Every structure is written in structure tokens, then in C-alpha cells.
Amino acid sequence: MRWTLALRESVIEDLRYFGRKIGRLILKEARKQFTAEPLAETGQMKTLRPNPVAQRELRLFGKYRVLFNVDAARCVVDVGKEFVAHHESDSAQ
């Protein structure tokens, strides 16, 4: 299954904070992880507890965190989009 990565413009602004070299490195590694299997549970990628920010987290290089949402029906990984609902195991709903 091929996944599409959708970035909001605010993500690009956030990456600029880290400088050109680190920002590009973060984006390159995140793209690699997301297009492979964004639903995998690994040491780097995990599902978060229900919250209003994001469904999942990707840890990169030991100190950077990329929060993202997955739309499995459309095969889209959304980075920087506002999160409105959690997956079906959300006990708060």
C-alpha cells in the first residue's frame, strides 16, 4: 500500500526553526518512515493516548518528535493538520 504525506505550511515554518540542514534531515527521515508503514508500532513510532493534538508520534534522532494523524481509508499521513477525532479505541467518547 502506498501512503501519501500531507504537510501543512506551518510544518515547513516549524522545520525552518531547526535550520536548513537539520530541517531537511528531519523531513527526509519522516517521509521515509511515513511512506513505509505509518501504522507500525515500533520503538520510534507509537500511538498516543487520546488527545486533541495527534493520534501518533514519530521519534527521530533521539530528540525530535513529529506528531501526525493517519487516514487509513485514504492512505494519507497528515502532519500539522488539526486533529478532531481519535481512533475507535478511544474510551473517552
N, C-alpha and C positions, 0 to 999 in steps of 0.2 A: 504494500500500500504506500502510495506517495503522499507525503504531507506537504502542505503549503505553509510558509511562515508569513504572518501578517504583523508588520511593525507599525506602531503609531508614530507620528512625528515626534512626540515627546520622548520616545525611546532614543531617537537619534540625538536629541539635546542632552539626555542623560549620559549617553556614551561620550559625548564631547567633553564632559566634565573630567573624564579619566585621561584625556589626551588622545592624540591620533593613534599612536602605537597600541596602547592598552585597549582603547575603544574598539579598534579593528580586530584585535585578538579575541576580545570577549564576543563580539558579533560573529566572528568566524567559527569559534568553538560552539557557541549556542546554536547556530544554523546547522552545524554538523550533528549535534545531539538531537535537535528537533526533527530533522528530516529522517533520521534513522528510526527512532521509535519514542515519541514523546510521552507515551503512556507507561513506559517501563518503570519499575521500581528498582532503583539502583542506589549505590552509595552517593551518587551525585544528584539523582533526580528522585523526588518523592512527592506524594500527595500531602497537601497541608490539611490541618483541621479546618472545619468550616469557618470561613471568614469573609468579609466584604471585599477583600483585595484581589485574591487569586486562588485558583484551585491547586496549582502545583508550583514547585520550586526547583530550580537547577542551580547547583553549586559549581562554581568554576574557579580553578586555581587556588582553592582553599579560602578565598576571602571575598569573592564576588557572588552575588545572588541574583538570579533572573527569575522573576515571578511571572507566571504565564497561565493561560487558560487553554483548554483543548476542546475543540468542537469535533468530536469523533464522527458525527454524521457527515460533515463536510470535509473532513480530513484537514482541518486548519488549526494551526497553533497561533493564538493571539497573544502578542507581547505588548503590554501597555494599554490594552483596552479595559474599560471599566467592567468590573465583574458584577453580575446581577443575580446569579443563582449557582448553587453548588450541586455536585453530583447527587445521585439518588440515595446514597447512604447518609445524607445529611439528616441527623436526628433532631435538629433544631426546627425543622419545618413541620 
